[in-house]
Amino acid sequence: MPDATPLFPDLSVAENIAMGRQPLGRFKTIDRAAMVHQAAQLFTRLGVSIDPNPAGPRPVDRPADRVHRGHHRPVQLLRTAL
């Protein structure tokens, strides 16, 4: 499998997954709630878990640079599943 595009470290996991296909809401603005919901559904549906931290933000809300490097690959692969 060829190398996937690297993650954008300053963007959240959900933003990285939706990059280029962000859902639009009213007035053609990015619907962040829908984007986070879609990413969370992908993780659940595909049984993928990254960096669980009950005390912190949900993994899809966490900036990519705060996710363990070993979990970057699943996020890159989920980008293709959206």
MMTF fields as JSON, N, C-alpha, C and O atoms, coordinates in Angstrom:
{
  "mmtfVersion": "1.0.0",
  "mmtfProducer": "UNKNOWN",
  "numBonds": 327,
  "numAtoms": 328,
  "numGroups": 82,
  "numChains": 1,
  "numModels": 1,
  "chainsPerModel": [1],
  "groupsPerChain": [82],
  "chainIdList": ["A"],
  "bondAtomList": [4, 2, 8, 6, 12, 10, 16, 14, 20, 18, 24, 22, 28, 26, 32, 30, 36, 34, 40, 38, 44, 42, 48, 46, 52, 50, 56, 54, 60, 58, 64, 62, 68, 66, 72, 70, 76, 74, 80, 78, 84, 82, 88, 86, 92, 90, 96, 94, 100, 98, 104, 102, 108, 106, 112, 110, 116, 114, 120, 118, 124, 122, 128, 126, 132, 130, 136, 134, 140, 138, 144, 142, 148, 146, 152, 150, 156, 154, 160, 158, 164, 162, 168, 166, 172, 170, 176, 174, 180, 178, 184, 182, 188, 186, 192, 190, 196, 194, 200, 198, 204, 202, 208, 206, 212, 210, 216, 214, 220, 218, 224, 222, 228, 226, 232, 230, 236, 234, 240, 238, 244, 242, 248, 246, 252, 250, 256, 254, 260, 258, 264, 262, 268, 266, 272, 270, 276, 274, 280, 278, 284, 282, 288, 286, 292, 290, 296, 294, 300, 298, 304, 302, 308, 306, 312, 310, 316, 314, 320, 318, 324, 322],
  "bondOrderList": [1, 1, 1, 1, 1, 1, 1, 1, 1, 1, 1, 1, 1, 1, 1, 1, 1, 1, 1, 1, 1, 1, 1, 1, 1, 1, 1, 1, 1, 1, 1, 1, 1, 1, 1, 1, 1, 1, 1, 1, 1, 1, 1, 1, 1, 1, 1, 1, 1, 1, 1, 1, 1, 1, 1, 1, 1, 1, 1, 1, 1, 1, 1, 1, 1, 1, 1, 1, 1, 1, 1, 1, 1, 1, 1, 1, 1, 1, 1, 1, 1],
  "groupList": [{"groupName": "MET", "atomNameList": ["N", "CA", "C", "O"], "elementList": ["N", "C", "C", "O"], "formalChargeList": [0, 0, 0, 0], "bondAtomList": [1, 0, 2, 1, 3, 2], "bondOrderList": [1, 1, 2], "singleLetterCode": "M", "chemCompType": "L-PEPTIDE LINKING"}, {"groupName": "PRO", "atomNameList": ["N", "CA", "C", "O"], "elementList": ["N", "C", "C", "O"], "formalChargeList": [0, 0, 0, 0], "bondAtomList": [1, 0, 2, 1, 3, 2], "bondOrderList": [1, 1, 2], "singleLetterCode": "P", "chemCompType": "L-PEPTIDE LINKING"}, {"groupName": "ASP", "atomNameList": ["N", "CA", "C", "O"], "elementList": ["N", "C", "C", "O"], "formalChargeList": [0, 0, 0, 0], "bondAtomList": [1, 0, 2, 1, 3, 2], "bondOrderList": [1, 1, 2], "singleLetterCode": "D", "chemCompType": "L-PEPTIDE LINKING"}, {"groupName": "ALA", "atomNameList": ["N", "CA", "C", "O"], "elementList": ["N", "C", "C", "O"], "formalChargeList": [0, 0, 0, 0], "bondAtomList": [1, 0, 2, 1, 3, 2], "bondOrderList": [1, 1, 2], "singleLetterCode": "A", "chemCompType": "L-PEPTIDE LINKING"}, {"groupName": "THR", "atomNameList": ["N", "CA", "C", "O"], "elementList": ["N", "C", "C", "O"], "formalChargeList": [0, 0, 0, 0], "bondAtomList": [1, 0, 2, 1, 3, 2], "bondOrderList": [1, 1, 2], "singleLetterCode": "T", "chemCompType": "L-PEPTIDE LINKING"}, {"groupName": "LEU", "atomNameList": ["N", "CA", "C", "O"], "elementList": ["N", "C", "C", "O"], "formalChargeList": [0, 0, 0, 0], "bondAtomList": [1, 0, 2, 1, 3, 2], "bondOrderList": [1, 1, 2], "singleLetterCode": "L", "chemCompType": "L-PEPTIDE LINKING"}, {"groupName": "PHE", "atomNameList": ["N", "CA", "C", "O"], "elementList": ["N", "C", "C", "O"], "formalChargeList": [0, 0, 0, 0], "bondAtomList": [1, 0, 2, 1, 3, 2], "bondOrderList": [1, 1, 2], "singleLetterCode": "F", "chemCompType": "L-PEPTIDE LINKING"}, {"groupName": "SER", "atomNameList": ["N", "CA", "C", "O"], "elementList": ["N", "C", "C", "O"], "formalChargeList": [0, 0, 0, 0], "bondAtomList": [1, 0, 2, 1, 3, 2], "bondOrderList": [1, 1, 2], "singleLetterCode": "S", "chemCompType": "L-PEPTIDE LINKING"}, {"groupName": "VAL", "atomNameList": ["N", "CA", "C", "O"], "elementList": ["N", "C", "C", "O"], "formalChargeList": [0, 0, 0, 0], "bondAtomList": [1, 0, 2, 1, 3, 2], "bondOrderList": [1, 1, 2], "singleLetterCode": "V", "chemCompType": "L-PEPTIDE LINKING"}, {"groupName": "GLU", "atomNameList": ["N", "CA", "C", "O"], "elementList": ["N", "C", "C", "O"], "formalChargeList": [0, 0, 0, 0], "bondAtomList": [1, 0, 2, 1, 3, 2], "bondOrderList": [1, 1, 2], "singleLetterCode": "E", "chemCompType": "L-PEPTIDE LINKING"}, {"groupName": "ASN", "atomNameList": ["N", "CA", "C", "O"], "elementList": ["N", "C", "C", "O"], "formalChargeList": [0, 0, 0, 0], "bondAtomList": [1, 0, 2, 1, 3, 2], "bondOrderList": [1, 1, 2], "singleLetterCode": "N", "chemCompType": "L-PEPTIDE LINKING"}, {"groupName": "ILE", "atomNameList": ["N", "CA", "C", "O"], "elementList": ["N", "C", "C", "O"], "formalChargeList": [0, 0, 0, 0], "bondAtomList": [1, 0, 2, 1, 3, 2], "bondOrderList": [1, 1, 2], "singleLetterCode": "I", "chemCompType": "L-PEPTIDE LINKING"}, {"groupName": "GLY", "atomNameList": ["N", "CA", "C", "O"], "elementList": ["N", "C", "C", "O"], "formalChargeList": [0, 0, 0, 0], "bondAtomList": [1, 0, 2, 1, 3, 2], "bondOrderList": [1, 1, 2], "singleLetterCode": "G", "chemCompType": "PEPTIDE LINKING"}, {"groupName": "ARG", "atomNameList": ["N", "CA", "C", "O"], "elementList": ["N", "C", "C", "O"], "formalChargeList": [0, 0, 0, 0], "bondAtomList": [1, 0, 2, 1, 3, 2], "bondOrderList": [1, 1, 2], "singleLetterCode": "R", "chemCompType": "L-PEPTIDE LINKING"}, {"groupName": "GLN", "atomNameList": ["N", "CA", "C", "O"], "elementList": ["N", "C", "C", "O"], "formalChargeList": [0, 0, 0, 0], "bondAtomList": [1, 0, 2, 1, 3, 2], "bondOrderList": [1, 1, 2], "singleLetterCode": "Q", "chemCompType": "L-PEPTIDE LINKING"}, {"groupName": "LYS", "atomNameList": ["N", "CA", "C", "O"], "elementList": ["N", "C", "C", "O"], "formalChargeList": [0, 0, 0, 0], "bondAtomList": [1, 0, 2, 1, 3, 2], "bondOrderList": [1, 1, 2], "singleLetterCode": "K", "chemCompType": "L-PEPTIDE LINKING"}, {"groupName": "HIS", "atomNameList": ["N", "CA", "C", "O"], "elementList": ["N", "C", "C", "O"], "formalChargeList": [0, 0, 0, 0], "bondAtomList": [1, 0, 2, 1, 3, 2], "bondOrderList": [1, 1, 2], "singleLetterCode": "H", "chemCompType": "L-PEPTIDE LINKING"}],
  "groupTypeList": [0, 1, 2, 3, 4, 1, 5, 6, 1, 2, 5, 7, 8, 3, 9, 10, 11, 3, 0, 12, 13, 14, 1, 5, 12, 13, 6, 15, 4, 11, 2, 13, 3, 3, 0, 8, 16, 14, 3, 3, 14, 5, 6, 4, 13, 5, 12, 8, 7, 11, 2, 1, 10, 1, 3, 12, 1, 13, 1, 8, 2, 13, 1, 3, 2, 13, 8, 16, 13, 12, 16, 16, 13, 1, 8, 14, 5, 5, 13, 4, 3, 5],
  "groupIdList": [1, 2, 3, 4, 5, 6, 7, 8, 9, 10, 11, 12, 13, 14, 15, 16, 17, 18, 19, 20, 21, 22, 23, 24, 25, 26, 27, 28, 29, 30, 31, 32, 33, 34, 35, 36, 37, 38, 39, 40, 41, 42, 43, 44, 45, 46, 47, 48, 49, 50, 51, 52, 53, 54, 55, 56, 57, 58, 59, 60, 61, 62, 63, 64, 65, 66, 67, 68, 69, 70, 71, 72, 73, 74, 75, 76, 77, 78, 79, 80, 81, 82],
  "secStructList": [7, 7, 7, 7, 7, 7, 7, 7, 6, 6, 1, 5, 2, 2, 2, 2, 2, 2, 6, 6, 7, 7, 7, 5, 7, 4, 4, 4, 7, 5, 7, 2, 2, 2, 2, 2, 2, 2, 2, 2, 2, 2, 2, 2, 2, 2, 6, 7, 7, 7, 7, 7, 7, 6, 6, 1, 7, 7, 4, 4, 4, 1, 5, 4, 4, 4, 1, 7, 4, 4, 4, 2, 2, 2, 2, 2, 2, 2, 2, 2, 2, 7],
  "xCoordList": [0.851, 0.0, 0.895, 1.815, 0.651, 1.479, 1.302, 0.294, 2.295, 2.203, 1.024, 0.782, 0.299, -0.846, -0.359, 0.748, -1.185, -0.87, -0.72, -1.546, 0.324, 0.503, -0.664, -1.382, -0.821, -1.868, -1.444, -0.256, -2.424, -2.175, -2.165, -3.214, -1.012, -0.901, -1.773, -2.176, -2.077, -2.859, -4.363, -5.141, -4.773, -6.197, -6.611, -5.782, -7.887, -8.385, -8.397, -8.257, -8.563, -8.668, -9.846, -9.723, -10.989, -12.171, -11.883, -12.289, -11.189, -10.86, -9.91, -10.028, -8.968, -8.05, -8.786, -8.485, -9.739, -10.495, -11.363, -11.477, -11.974, -12.905, -12.213, -12.882, -10.892, -10.172, -10.594, -10.481, -11.08, -11.517, -12.946, -13.49, -13.569, -14.964, -15.771, -16.659, -15.464, -16.157, -17.634, -17.974, -18.513, -19.942, -20.274, -19.761, -21.125, -21.506, -22.89, -23.785, -23.041, -24.323, -24.957, -24.74, -25.719, -26.414, -25.402, -24.366, -25.678, -24.825, -23.469, -22.503, -23.398, -22.177, -20.972, -19.829, -21.233, -20.142, -19.935, -20.849, -18.736, -18.436, -19.276, -19.288, -19.968, -20.795, -19.915, -19.797, -19.298, -18.344, -19.005, -18.415, -20.206, -20.899, -21.117, -20.908, -21.532, -21.735, -20.41, -20.351, -19.351, -18.038, -17.553, -17.058, -17.699, -17.29, -18.154, -17.655, -19.446, -20.367, -20.005, -19.979, -19.725, -19.349, -18.066, -17.969, -17.087, -15.818, -16.03, -15.491, -16.808, -17.082, -17.813, -17.523, -18.768, -19.481, -18.538, -18.667, -17.596, -16.618, -15.811, -15.624, -15.336, -14.559, -15.377, -14.883, -16.625, -17.495, -17.813, -17.678, -18.232, -18.637, -17.5, -17.716, -16.292, -15.152, -14.391, -13.409, -14.853, -14.229, -12.825, -11.992, -12.552, -11.229, -11.244, -12.176, -10.21, -10.078, -8.706, -7.7, -8.666, -7.377, -7.285, -8.217, -6.183, -5.801, -6.945, -7.227, -7.611, -8.727, -8.242, -7.288, -8.883, -8.539, -9.83, -10.277, -10.446, -11.743, -11.711, -12.74, -10.537, -10.444, -10.311, -10.563, -9.921, -9.683, -10.802, -11.852, -10.569, -11.583, -11.739, -10.852, -12.871, -13.067, -11.933, -11.438, -11.516, -10.4, -10.61, -9.645, -11.838, -12.06, -11.922, -11.723, -12.023, -11.871, -10.427, -10.08, -9.608, -8.221, -7.374, -7.527, -6.475, -5.559, -4.713, -4.339, -4.418, -3.673, -2.31, -1.822, -1.684, -0.372, -0.457, 0.57, -1.676, -1.872, -2.257, -2.458, -2.357, -2.682, -1.371, -0.49, -1.245, -0.032, 0.317, -0.561, 1.602, 2.055, 1.602, 1.336, 1.516, 1.087, -0.358, -0.77, -1.131, -2.534, -2.754, -3.892, -1.69, -1.852, -2.314, -3.148, -1.784, -2.123, -3.624, -4.216, -4.257, -5.71, -6.48, -7.457, -6.049, -6.724, -6.549, -7.493, -5.342, -5.105, -5.964, -6.474, -6.129, -6.958, -8.448, -9.186, -8.88, -10.278, -10.599, -11.744, -9.606, -9.797, -10.322, -11.131, -9.862, -10.3, -11.682, -12.329, -12.147, -13.424, -14.602, -15.754, -14.327, -15.414, -16.041, -16.971],
  "yCoordList": [-1.174, 0.0, 1.235, 1.318, 2.204, 3.399, 4.222, 4.11, 5.046, 5.894, 6.842, 7.426, 6.982, 7.891, 9.316, 9.53, 10.264, 11.658, 11.88, 11.408, 12.591, 12.834, 13.644, 14.341, 13.528, 14.284, 15.738, 16.048, 16.613, 18.012, 18.122, 17.958, 18.395, 18.316, 19.298, 19.004, 20.452, 21.46, 21.256, 21.916, 20.343, 20.073, 18.891, 18.055, 18.823, 17.7, 16.431, 16.479, 15.321, 14.041, 14.082, 13.644, 14.611, 14.706, 15.58, 15.242, 16.696, 17.582, 16.896, 17.072, 16.115, 15.38, 14.332, 14.142, 13.659, 12.633, 13.253, 12.699, 14.399, 15.032, 15.964, 16.566, 16.095, 17.062, 16.962, 15.911, 18.085, 18.14, 17.701, 17.874, 17.128, 16.663, 17.074, 16.342, 18.232, 18.689, 18.907, 19.504, 18.42, 18.644, 20.129, 20.806, 20.605, 22.009, 22.156, 21.344, 23.201, 23.496, 24.696, 24.989, 25.35, 26.547, 27.602, 27.761, 28.298, 29.355, 28.843, 29.603, 27.555, 26.948, 27.034, 27.106, 27.025, 26.984, 25.536, 24.716, 25.233, 23.867, 23.545, 24.294, 22.434, 21.956, 21.086, 19.878, 21.725, 21.029, 19.888, 18.816, 20.101, 19.048, 17.819, 16.691, 18.026, 16.897, 16.215, 14.989, 16.995, 16.43, 15.536, 14.433, 16.017, 15.238, 13.988, 12.909, 14.142, 12.998, 11.93, 10.742, 12.343, 11.388, 10.649, 9.436, 11.377, 10.746, 9.752, 8.646, 10.142, 9.238, 7.987, 6.885, 8.152, 7.002, 6.063, 4.842, 6.627, 5.796, 4.953, 3.755, 5.576, 4.842, 3.706, 2.587, 3.988, 2.972, 1.864, 0.681, 2.248, 1.268, 0.343, -0.849, 0.88, 0.075, -0.544, -1.261, -0.259, -0.849, -0.344, -1.064, 0.891, 1.475, 2.302, 3.067, 2.139, 2.91, 3.559, 2.907, 4.842, 5.516, 6.22, 6.901, 6.051, 6.842, 7.167, 8.345, 6.178, 6.489, 7.207, 6.766, 8.288, 9.068, 9.626, 10.693, 8.916, 9.351, 10.743, 11.415, 11.187, 12.491, 13.625, 14.78, 13.32, 14.363, 14.452, 13.829, 15.236, 15.348, 14.04, 13.187, 13.887, 12.7, 12.62, 13.654, 11.422, 11.306, 12.075, 12.601, 12.158, 12.869, 14.379, 15.084, 14.878, 16.307, 16.695, 17.876, 15.713, 15.956, 16.363, 15.791, 17.352, 17.675, 16.461, 15.67, 16.319, 15.153, 15.027, 13.914, 16.157, 16.061, 15.601, 15.372, 15.465, 14.951, 13.477, 12.887, 12.891, 11.469, 10.711, 11.148, 9.594, 8.786, 8.499, 8.191, 8.601, 8.392, 7.046, 6.93, 6.043, 4.727, 4.697, 3.756, 5.717, 5.781, 6.693, 6.883, 7.254, 8.114, 7.312, 7.782, 6.123, 5.313, 5.002, 5.143, 4.579, 4.347, 5.611, 5.534, 6.762, 8.008, 8.27, 8.678, 8.036, 8.215, 7.279, 7.67, 6.047, 5.083, 5.437, 5.248, 5.951, 6.351, 7.521, 7.689, 8.311, 9.431, 8.915, 9.578, 7.741, 7.182, 6.537, 6.315, 6.229, 5.551, 6.514, 6.088, 7.797, 8.777, 9.084, 9.888],
  "zCoordList": [0.0, 0.0, 0.0, 0.814, -0.894, -0.923, 0.345, 1.043, 0.627, 1.802, 1.678, 0.621, 2.77, 2.792, 3.042, 3.535, 2.701, 2.946, 4.443, 5.224, 4.85, 6.287, 6.866, 6.149, 8.166, 8.845, 9.019, 9.097, 9.078, 9.398, 10.923, 11.546, 11.543, 12.996, 13.761, 14.886, 13.188, 13.904, 13.779, 14.468, 12.903, 12.738, 13.592, 13.951, 13.917, 14.713, 13.861, 12.639, 14.526, 13.829, 12.853, 11.71, 13.306, 12.429, 11.211, 10.099, 11.409, 10.285, 9.309, 8.096, 9.835, 8.974, 8.151, 6.972, 8.759, 8.047, 6.952, 5.859, 7.245, 6.301, 5.306, 4.466, 5.386, 4.551, 3.083, 2.452, 2.565, 1.177, 0.958, -0.133, 1.991, 1.876, 3.103, 3.539, 3.653, 4.85, 4.534, 3.512, 5.419, 5.198, 5.354, 6.245, 4.484, 4.532, 5.13, 4.893, 5.901, 6.515, 5.851, 4.675, 6.623, 6.146, 5.716, 6.36, 4.676, 4.139, 3.659, 3.593, 3.326, 2.765, 3.712, 3.262, 5.001, 5.979, 6.412, 6.325, 6.873, 7.324, 8.551, 9.528, 8.484, 9.598, 10.487, 10.281, 11.482, 12.35, 13.114, 13.253, 13.605, 14.359, 13.481, 13.93, 12.244, 11.327, 11.013, 10.914, 10.857, 10.557, 11.709, 11.478, 12.94, 14.107, 14.237, 14.556, 13.991, 14.071, 13.037, 13.359, 11.802, 10.748, 11.114, 10.927, 11.633, 12.011, 13.152, 13.122, 14.145, 15.272, 14.797, 15.262, 13.862, 13.31, 12.565, 12.664, 11.825, 11.103, 12.08, 11.868, 13.147, 14.145, 14.723, 14.866, 15.056, 15.652, 14.652, 14.964, 13.458, 12.442, 12.051, 11.835, 11.957, 11.539, 12.713, 12.518, 13.93, 15.116, 15.365, 15.916, 14.963, 15.148, 16.423, 16.672, 17.218, 18.445, 18.456, 18.176, 18.78, 18.893, 20.229, 20.658, 20.859, 22.022, 22.97, 23.19, 23.534, 24.423, 25.68, 26.321, 26.024, 27.209, 27.779, 27.359, 28.742, 29.247, 29.87, 29.928, 30.339, 30.993, 29.987, 30.329, 28.75, 27.753, 26.747, 26.906, 25.701, 24.651, 23.89, 23.919, 23.207, 22.384, 21.369, 20.919, 21.004, 20.052, 18.757, 18.202, 18.259, 16.995, 17.151, 16.162, 18.364, 18.624, 18.934, 18.936, 19.19, 19.586, 18.377, 17.298, 18.548, 17.447, 17.077, 17.943, 15.804, 15.33, 15.996, 16.19, 16.353, 16.989, 18.44, 19.08, 18.963, 20.321, 20.329, 21.391, 19.153, 19.013, 18.838, 18.097, 19.51, 19.433, 17.977, 17.171, 17.645, 16.255, 15.685, 14.489, 16.54, 16.087, 15.619, 14.941, 15.974, 15.57, 14.366, 13.937, 13.821, 12.645, 11.429, 10.656, 11.261, 10.085, 10.005, 8.935, 11.122, 11.024, 10.629, 9.884, 11.121, 10.758, 9.263, 8.587, 8.748, 7.322, 6.492, 5.442, 6.952, 6.227, 6.301, 5.334, 7.456, 7.587, 6.66, 6.24, 6.347, 5.427, 4.079, 3.43, 3.669, 2.394, 2.488, 1.464, 3.721, 3.905, 3.964, 3.883, 4.105, 4.241, 2.903, 2.827]
}
